[in-house]
Amino acid sequence: MTPAPAGEPVDWIDETDRVLGVVDRARMRAERLRHRAVFVAVIDTSDVVVVHRRAGWKDVWPSAWDLCFGGVVAAGETWDDAARRELAEEAGLVGVDLEPLGDPFLFDDESVSLLGRAYLARTDAPIVPQDGEVAELDRVPRAGLVAWAEGRVVCPDSLRRVLPLLAGD
């Protein structure tokens, strides 16, 4: 699989979610412009979280583990539509109910600047990655997520912002 097109349009936003302009994905990454992103944690009925290792070609945090499926919200796309699209693309899950997990959150580090929204998808359906962004799957009991994350390279946005929501839910 190949990375998302560099010309993909993305809303450049401020910390209050006001659109400042539409830029292409390449500029958003190069200038570390704030954008929207979705995070979908998949949990089965046994309270086990499906985690995954990202493909080595990803533009940020290649080969890192992640607690959520998700990604950049396209220009003009709604949060919910983006979450459904990403879940279908990365996990092969369609028609799964999504419940918001906490409030939208800001995340900034040396690699990204984003406003994120997390969702919970409860399902026992098989995970079948579709787009090559997922290199490996694993399953971790929800109560063991903090211990699992220790000693692993985990995407810092989901580690810092979504893990506390999962651990406290």
C-alpha positions in Angstrom: 0.0 0.0 0.0 1.0 3.6 -0.4 0.7 6.6 1.8 -2.3 8.9 1.7 -2.0 11.3 -1.3 0.1 14.3 -0.5 -2.5 16.5 -2.3 -5.4 15.3 -0.1 -7.3 18.4 1.2 -7.3 18.9 4.9 -9.0 21.7 7.0 -6.3 23.7 8.8 -7.9 24.7 12.1 -7.2 26.7 15.2 -7.5 25.4 18.8 -11.2 26.3 18.9 -11.9 24.2 15.7 -12.3 27.3 13.5 -11.2 26.6 9.9 -8.3 28.9 8.9 -8.0 27.4 5.4 -7.8 24.3 3.4 -4.3 22.9 2.7 -3.0 19.8 1.2 -1.8 17.0 3.4 1.8 17.5 2.4 1.8 21.1 3.6 -0.1 20.2 6.8 2.6 17.6 7.7 5.5 19.8 6.6 4.4 22.9 8.5 2.8 20.9 11.4 -0.5 22.6 11.0 -3.3 21.8 13.4 -6.0 19.6 11.8 -8.8 17.2 12.9 -8.1 13.5 13.6 -10.3 10.7 14.7 -9.4 7.8 17.0 -11.6 4.6 17.2 -10.9 2.1 20.0 -12.3 -1.3 19.2 -13.4 -3.4 22.2 -15.0 -6.8 22.1 -17.7 -8.1 24.5 -14.9 -9.6 26.7 -13.5 -6.1 27.3 -10.5 -6.8 25.2 -9.1 -4.0 23.1 -7.8 -4.6 19.5 -4.5 -2.8 19.2 -2.3 -2.6 16.1 1.2 -1.8 14.8 1.3 0.8 12.1 2.9 0.1 8.7 6.5 1.2 8.3 5.7 3.6 5.5 3.3 5.8 7.6 4.2 9.5 7.6 4.2 9.9 11.4 5.1 7.3 13.9 5.9 4.5 11.4 5.9 1.0 12.9 4.6 2.3 16.3 1.8 0.5 18.1 -1.6 2.2 18.3 -4.6 1.8 20.6 -7.0 3.1 18.0 -7.8 2.9 14.3 -8.2 6.3 12.8 -6.5 9.2 11.1 -6.8 12.6 9.5 -10.3 14.1 8.9 -10.6 15.2 5.2 -11.6 18.8 4.4 -15.3 19.2 4.9 -15.7 15.7 6.4 -17.7 15.2 9.6 -16.1 13.6 12.7 -18.5 10.7 12.5 -18.0 10.1 8.8 -14.3 10.2 9.2 -14.4 7.7 12.1 -16.6 5.3 10.0 -14.3 5.7 6.9 -11.2 5.1 8.9 -12.7 2.1 10.7 -13.7 0.5 7.3 -10.3 1.3 5.7 -8.1 0.1 8.5 -10.1 -2.6 10.2 -12.6 -3.7 7.6 -15.5 -2.9 10.0 -18.7 -1.4 8.5 -22.0 -0.7 10.2 -20.5 -0.8 13.8 -22.1 1.7 16.2 -19.7 4.3 17.4 -20.0 6.0 20.7 -18.1 9.2 21.5 -15.4 8.6 24.1 -14.9 11.9 26.1 -14.7 15.4 24.6 -12.6 16.5 21.7 -9.0 17.1 22.8 -5.9 19.0 21.7 -2.7 17.2 21.1 0.6 18.8 20.1 4.1 17.4 19.9 7.1 17.8 17.6 5.4 15.7 14.9 1.7 16.8 14.9 -0.8 19.4 16.0 -4.3 18.2 16.1 -7.8 18.4 17.5 -8.9 14.8 18.1 -12.2 13.1 18.8 -12.2 9.5 20.2 -14.8 6.9 19.7 -15.6 3.5 21.1 -16.7 0.6 18.8 -17.9 -2.4 20.6 -17.9 -5.5 18.4 -16.9 -9.1 18.2 -16.7 -9.0 14.4 -13.4 -10.0 12.9 -10.8 -7.3 12.2 -9.7 -7.5 8.5 -7.3 -4.7 7.7 -8.0 -3.3 4.2 -5.6 -0.6 3.2 -2.1 -1.7 4.3 -1.8 0.8 7.1 -2.0 -2.0 9.7 1.1 -4.2 9.9 0.1 -6.4 12.9 -2.9 -6.9 15.2 -2.9 -7.8 18.9 -5.6 -8.0 21.6 -5.1 -6.7 25.1 -7.5 -7.0 28.1 -8.7 -3.4 28.8 -7.5 -3.7 32.4 -4.0 -4.5 31.1 -3.6 -1.6 28.6 -1.3 0.5 30.8 1.1 -2.4 31.5 1.0 -3.4 27.8 2.0 0.1 26.7 5.0 0.2 29.0 8.2 -0.7 27.1 6.5 -0.4 23.7 6.7 2.4 21.2 3.1 3.6 21.1 1.7 6.5 19.1 1.9 9.4 21.6 -1.5 10.9 20.7 -3.5 7.8 21.5 -1.2 7.0 24.5 -1.6 10.4 26.1 -5.2 11.3 25.2 -7.1 8.0 24.6 -5.5 5.6 27.0 -6.8 7.6 30.0 -10.3 7.6 28.6 -10.2 3.8 28.1 -8.7 3.2 31.5 -11.3 5.4 33.2 -14.4 4.3 31.2 
